[in-house]
Amino acid sequence: MGKKQHSKDRMYITKTEWATEWGGAKSKENRTPFKRLPFYCCGVTFTPFEDPVCTADGYVFDIMNIMPYIRKYGKNPVTGVPLKQEDLIPLTFHKNSDGEFHCPVLNKVFTEFTHIVAVKTTGNVFSHEAIKELNIKTKNWKELLTDEPFTREDLITIQNPNALDSKVLLDFDHVKNSLKIDDEELNKMDSDPTYNINVTGDIKQMLEELGTEKGKQTALLGGGGSKARNERAAAILAARSRIKEDPKSNSNGEVTAQAYSIVDAASASVHGRSAAAAKSASSDKTAARIAMHMAGERAPVNAKLVKSRFTTGAASRSFTSTSFDPITKNEFEYIKVEKNPKKKGYVQLHTTHGDLNIELHCDITPRTCENFITLCERGYYNGVAFHRSIRNFMIQGGDPTGTGKGGESIWGKPFKDEPNSKLLHTGRGVVSMANSGPHTNGSQFFILYKSANHLNFKHTVFGGVVGGLTTLAAMEKVPVDDNDRPLEEIKITGITVFVNPYSEPDEEEEEKVKDEKNVDDEENDKIGSWYSNPGTGTSNSGVGGGGVGKYLKARNAQAESAAVDTSLTAIAVDTSLTAIAVAKKRKLGASTGEFKDFSAW
């Protein structure tokens, strides 16, 4: 208060003064940009990883990028210390339904402010909060998902939001020293811009001939070889000539159906189909579609008998017809159904380039996995080569003929697709069924080199490579010809089936049957002994308890006393007198004979 109560002479600096006059705020243009590597990016290429691995100090890389770097330089790209392939630890990041990385225990989405750790022994990634609350505080040194033991030294910090000076891009060793990978793929991409484009051989040829007269004819008549183009051109010309003529009648005046239309021929030329597809009538196509959707109606190979919710109908037949024997008890009908296991299957493909460990989702796609694992056990794939390989896309095999047109399922005909939103073509190593359209699955399958989301719900994903990614990388680098056939043969030499859920006994079913049997035994013990189970009622000769049971016990005691020695006659007389005295209290007209049936009632 006083004279200077309205003056600006304050004893502190305001926010505006600090920001404008005292240098508290700095211009964003003059600031050095702070670039920190996100947790989901590779430390070599700075791009999101697909198959993550990490070092003991928590630096994450993509296995496809770190392996060539180690082979060339032999050191860590971030710190510059020596690094070997054996020092890499495979990581398992979990995603939620939205495709975001999250903690599998707390279901919290990982952000740049999340403290993320990994367990060295298993490779599973968690939030530090989950490890702190459930492992460190409780001193429970077992992994939260696999229950495997680990120590505190096995915890690897992937991201620590409090350590801002870690994983700064400008401090990386390969950035400071400008170390790059002389990959053969990069060199080929520099020389040939179309090298890394997923195109087939005929489209490559079209790109080379683009702008020429031959290229124009190829674009007009569709892809494929010269023979296929000539067939489609002939189909189009024949269709045009047929349209000009009268399609409804011939020389005899009879009405005839058109064999194929100009629309079918044009569609064949655009979509690259054969001339036979252009010549097919609409009725044939409808029949083919019906047959295609009927696929899958087959007898299950690994089947089991299951109690149906319907009865056999024997009691009803015997009640309404005199030609059947009388049956008074309804029994449930047992039907044979396919076995849907609740466990995963595991097989190992032995190839000429190494082994591939595959996990099969038998609990989600039982029909497809049953077909694949049964073919493996029969030795169907032994000696079968992978006939198609497209770099950065997939490798296809499973055809004994090696043409891409052969192979059949264990049922001898195609079976239905099993699409599932849980199984998508995302990530490297996804195993899926190859087909020629909806519900045309046979024996051919393919393994992805890279995500292919455009195949979702068109092909059935039934497994994934869980071991042998280096083998898959070696298979991808095999050169191919214009028809995408590997120049160096990649063949399946044998298959080892580790876990086959279809041949294992159903433990849950056995436990369920055992429980039902125990329940039935308990119910039988509870049934009254006076009529339904008289044996248990007569086993105890003592008199006790209320109700009608005491009269029956008294009569049993009377019958037993008549058969013993004469020295017990007095006791028998006393018992009979007691029984007669009690019987007088019952209703008049009650039967005094033995209780065997209801005829005296």
C-alpha angles and dihedrals in degrees: 000000000000132000097332099047092118097041126111094237098121126168092227140049117251124226092252092050092049093049098045109026108023101048098251094133122054128198113261090223092060094048122101107243112247109221117187123178112247116235093244096056132089116250092223105046099020089227128119111281127233102189105027126202129171142197127238091265093056104258111146125214139169110252092226091058103037096050096064090043093054092046091053104036104014094214142093111278091217106040101019094229119135113279132186132195090247090061093064117103118206113231130209114208116189125218132203127225090279092056095251123137110251143161109273092214104043095023090224115151115242115242135169088272096053121107102228126191136175132209110236097210096055105018094228115145122222139167114265089237092064093048092046097050100037103032114019100040094041092040088229101149097189125111112259096228107029099026090228117151120250139164133235090257089062092068112104120195110226096175131005113184091197093059100071094168093064124097095010106166095221091058095056113118096227090050094050094047096035093235114176136177116247093213117179089225092058091049091051091047090055092052097038117032091194094054096098096041115109099234132138125243097263092052090050088054090049091052091052091050094043111138095021126106091249090053091054091052091048092052090048096050099036133245132306131073128320092267093056092046092050091050092051092046090051090049091052093048092046091049092051092050091047091052091055091056124068104274095189103063139025132209091287093052094248119142113244131188119242110253095210137349137229088246092059091047093049091048089050091053094048098044095039097244124152127265090251089064089052092051095051116109123232092250090055090050091050091050090049091052092049091049090047093054091044088061112112097046094119139128110268114245098206098040135158135198113253128186109250124218088237127078126235091251092230093126092051092048093050091048096052101034131051092205091075127071114254112266120182101180127075115222127191118245119243117217132187113243135169115272114247107195123205096215136076124254125225129202135166121219113210108207135173089256098046142289128308120202110207129192114209121210096221091158093058104032103026097162096051094043091048089055094047098044093045091051088050092053092048091054091242093143097045109121093006115137129216101251100188132042126170116184115239089012121057150301120237131203145137097106113121090198092055092221100101091242101081139071131086138210127254089263093057094243139061119286134207128276120254106206116182131180090223092062115059135161092257123133137010119302100029111155115213139165121261117221143165095230141327115334096001100118118150128151102307120106138169137211120218122234090190140007114291107183092169088074094059114127090004097080128032114247108209106160150000139221109257097171136025103045089150088059089051090051091052090050091051093055094056108113118243136201128240090282092055091249113143112250088211112056115248106195137174105236096182146333130230117202110209101173124019109178091187095063096041118093115260101250094186092053091050091050091048092052090047092051092049090051091051090049091051091050091051091049091050090052090052094053113110114265096212095078118353096043108020093165093071091047095055095044092080112059098184121109114236145119130048133269130053092319094080091062092052091049090050091053091047090051089051092052093048093048091057091060099050131085120301089245088076095054094109091055091049091051092051090049093049091049090052091049092050091048091052092045091058089064091060123089117288114260095033115148117255094193127103115295101243106124141350097263093107094050 
